[in-house]
């Protein structure tokens, strides 16, 4: 089977949606021919072969950072991706085209699927369906909402990464067709453990850790506020990742008097990320919304209890009181209470740690890839998408 993945973000660009695309593509490349069409960025090669996957990067307008995409760069991926995709891939043929994110990837993917006379499968992966932190996302913008509806109408297969996202696709866009919910998977990390001293961490401290792009949707301002209200000097916070909200978070920490208890580690290699997670005591990410929350599984693989916001896709596998605690994202009192319980009770942390390692093992990349393989095989080479949907 020849498979083309279309995603405007692919590692080292972007967040969880790009990571998930890469993991599935690499797994399927063990037995199929797999190409990826994605955005270019500074210091990245236009073409690369990695782990059996051929990666084609097309230039977009205004992409200056690896961690975040501008609205201009996302919109420009539509026409530029179509033009460059046809040129770069014209000598190839595909059995299926899978676009990740209904926008901005979906219109490009549908057009290329028609060009190759292949079925199109759209994977709804997060902000393409719902994002409470931005004003321009399709759930608020009528033009983008129409684009999402066209992509949904013009696709042969429809995937959501969680039941929460599938529900929102129906409620917001009125989609009534079948949606396959295929959970993401996180491979068990392989890394060399490091001591706290080697990582610049102190003994006797209870470390809270969070990982992700520092953007408003992650709601890290609530976490900084909760740390200040805990009133426990032995509790410190590791913030792993970078992004546009860092300066605001640093200013907030200074204002609340907790700057000396927060380490901004920035973007770190995967090895260092997992070393820090394993050395920490609790993982906390009270996002306004997560479509799935791949990072929670990564923390669970490292044996961390998880404190997360709700609602969101993470409720498919996080259980309040067992994997950690789920709190309303706007309720700082509930967040403080959850952290307090875990900070003062090492036995509770140990129980949740053991349980979380077991839960994380159920969500493997291999299982996710198998579900996509079955889905792709279901369609074969069907008729192309309707012309109106590819406009």
N, C-alpha and C positions, 0 to 999 in steps of 0.2 A: 504494500500500500504506500502511495506517495501522499504526504500530508504537508500542507502549508499552514503554519501558524502566523496570524497577523496580530501583532500587539505593539502599540505605539511605545511601550516601555518593555525593556528586556534587560536583565542584568548585564552590566552594573548599573543600569538606569532603573529608577523607580523603586517601588515597594513590593508588597506581597503578591499582587497580580502578576508582575513580571517574574518573580521568583517561582511562582506556581507554574507559569507557562514553561519556564526553563526546565524545571524538574520533570514535568510530564513529557516535554519534547525529548529530553535526554533518555528517559526510560523507554519511550516508543522508538527512539532511534536504534535501540538494540535489535529490533526486528523489522523496522520499516525505514523508508527514506524520508527524512524530515528536514524541511526548510523553515526558516523564520524570517519574516519581514518586520523590521522595527525602525525606530528613529536613530539617527546619528547624534553624536555629541562630541564635544572637544576631546581629542586624544584617543578616540576609538576608531578602529579600522573599518572601512566601508564594507569589507567582507572578511569573515572569519569562520573557520571550522573549529568547533569545540565540542568534545565528547560525542562525536558522531553527528552533530547538528550543524547545518550550513546556515550562517547568520548573515543576512543582507540588511545593511543599515542605510537608510535614505536620509538626506539632509532635510531638516525642518527649520522653520523660521523661529529664532528667539530661544533656542535651547542652549542655555549657558551653564546649567547646573545638572549634575547627575541625580541629585536627590529629589528634585521637583521639576515639573513641567509647567510652562506658562500656558495661558489660554491660547495665545497665538501659536505656540508650537504644536499644541494639540489639534487646533483647527487646520493648520497647514499640513498635518499628516494625511488628511483626507485626499486632497488632490495630488500632492507630491507622492504619497504612497502609491496611488493608482498609476501615475505616470512612470515612476521609477520601477514599480513592481512589474508592469508590463514589459518594460525594457530589459530589466535584469533577468526575468524569469521566462522570457518569451520562448526559449528553446525547451522548456520543461512542460510537464503535464501533471495534474494532481487528481487524486481520487476524492479528496475532501479539502475544504478550506475552513479553518476554525479561527474565528476572530474573538479575541479577548477584549471585552468592554464593547458594549453596543455602540457607544461613541467614545473616542473618535475612531476606533479601529473598524467598527462594523461597516460603515459605508465603503471603506477601502476594500475590506474583505469580500463584501457582496459583489462589488464591481469585478474584482479579480476572479471570483468564483464563476461569474458569468463568462468572463474572458476565457477561462479554462474549461468551461462546460462541466463544472463540478458542483456538488452540493455544498451548501454553506451552513455551518453550525456556529451559532453565536453563544459565547459564554458571558453571562452577566456576572460581573466580578466586584462591584462596589459602587464607586461614585458615578458610574454610567447610569445607575438606576436611582440612587439616593445618597445625598451627602448634606447633612444639616449645617455644615460649616461654611459653605460657599454659596454665593448668590447666583452664579451662572450655571449651576448644574441642571441637568434635564428635568429634575423634579420641580424646578422653579422657572426655567426658561422655556417659553412656548415653542421657540424654533427648535431647540435641541430636543424637546419632548416629542415633537413631530418626527425628528430624525430617528429617535429611538423606536417609535412606533413603526416607522417604515422598515427599519432593520429587523424588528421582530416579525413583521408581516412577511418580509422577503426571505427569511431564513427557513431552511428545512428542519433544523434541529435547534433546540433551545435548552441551555444549561444554566442553572443558577448554582452558586457555590454554597448556598445555605437555604434553609426553608424560610428564613426571614427575608432574604432577597427575592425569592420566588413570590412570596406574599406581596411584597411591595411592587413587584413588576405587574402583578394583576391589579392591585389597588390603584396605582398611580397611572398606569398606561392602558388599563382595560384589556390586557392580553388574556385571551381565554383558551389558547391552545395548550398542549401538554408541555410541561417543563420538567426536565430531568434534574433533580438535585444531586450533584456530585460533589461530595466534600473534598477539600484539599487534603494533602498529606505532607508530613514533614519527616524527612529521613532522620534516623537516630544520628546525632552529631558524632563525628570522630575528631577528637582533639586531644592534645596532651594537657592533662590537668596542671594547674599552677597554684602555688600557695598564695595566701593573701598577701604575704610580704612581697612576693614577686610581682603582684599586681598593684602594689601601692595601697593596699587596704590594711586596716587596723584589726588586731584581735579584739574580741569582746564587744564588737559593734554589731548591731542588727542592721544588715544592709537591705534596703528596698532597691529593686532594680526595675528599670523600664527600658524598652528598646523600640525604636521607630523613628520615622521622620518627624522632626519638630515642627508640626503644623497644627493649626487650631483644632482640627478634628480629633486629635489625640487627647485634647482636654488636659494637658499636663499642668496648666495653671491651677486646676483643682487639686492635683497631687501635691504641688508645692504648698498650697494653702493648707492642705490636710497635714503635711509634715510639720508645719509651724504650730498647728493646733494640737498635735500629739503631746507636746510638752515633754518629750523624752530625749535627752541629749545623746543617749546611746544608739539612737536610730539615725542612720544616714541614707542618702538617696544617690544612686548611680543612674545617670541619664546617658544612655548609649544611643548615639545618632546625631545627625545635624539637620538643620533646616531653618526656615525664615523666622521661627518663633524664639530662637535661642536668646537673642538679646532681650526680648521682653521677659522671658523666664528668669534670666539672670537679674534683671532689674527688680522683678517681683521678689526674688529670693533675698536680695539686699534689703528691700523695704520691710520684709517680714522678719529679718534677722536670722535667716537660716542659710545664708550663702556659704558659710563655713561647713555646713553639713550636706552640701550637694556637690557632687563631682560631675561636671559635664565632660564626658569622655569623647564626644564627637563620633565621627565615623571610624570604626575599627575593623580590622580583618575578622573574618568568620571565626578563626581560631581564638582570637582575643575575646570576641563576643561570648562564645560559649564558656571560656574560662571565667569570665566575670559572672556569668549567670550561675555557674556551678558554685562559685565562691559566695554568692549572695544568699539571702534567706527567704525573701518573698518577691514575687513578680507582681507589679502593679501597672495597669494600663486602663484608666477609666474613660475610654474613648466615647465621644458623642455617638459614634456608630462604627461598627466593624462589619463588613460583609461576611467575613469568616474569622479573621484574626489568626493568621498562620503563626504569628509570633508567640501566641499563647501556647501552642503545641511545642514550639522550640523550648520555651521555658519549662514546660512539663517534662520534656525529655531530660532536662537537667535536674529534675526533682524539686521544682519550686512550687509552693502553693500559689494560686493565682487569684488576684483581686481584679475584677473587670467590671466595666459598666454594663448596663442593660437598658433597652433591648438591643439585640444584634445577633449576627450569625453565630457567634461563639456559644450561644445558648444551645446549639445542637450537640455540644460535647462538654460544656462546663456545667457543673451542678452545684448550686448554692449549698454550702455546708460540707461538701465532699471534696471537690477540687480546689476549693477556696471559698470566695464569697462574690456574689453578684450584687451590685448596688446601683440604684438609679443614678445616671451620669450627672444629674444636677444636684444630688444630695450629698453635700460635703460631710454632713453629720454622719451619714451612713458609711461613707468612705473612712472617716476617722475611726468609727466604731469597729469596722472590719479590720483595719490595720492594727488597732489596739489589741484585739483578740489574738491575732497572730504574733504580735511582738512579745506579748507576755506569756505565751504558751508554746514552748518549744516542742512539747509532745504532740500538740495538735499539728504543728508544722511537719513533724516527722511522719505522722499518719497520712496527711495529705500528700506529702512528697512521694511516699511509696505508691499510693493510689494513682497519682498523676502519671508516674512512669508507665504504669500499666495501661492507662487510658490512651496515652500518646502513641503507644505501639499499635493501637488499632487503626490509626490513620496513617497509612503508609503511602508513599508515592507510587509504589508498584500497584497497589489496589486502585488508586485513583486513575492511573494510566490504563489499567485493564478496563475500567468502566468507560473511558473515552474510546478505547479501541473497539469495544462492543458497540458503542453508539455510532462511531464512524462506519463500521461494517454494516450497520443496519440500513444506511442510506445507499451505499454503493455509489454508482455514478448516475444520479437522477437528473431530471430536467433542471435547467438553470432557474435561478430565482426570477420572480416577475420583474419586468423592466422598470415598473414604477418604484419598486423598492430600492433599485440600484441608483436612482437618480441622485 
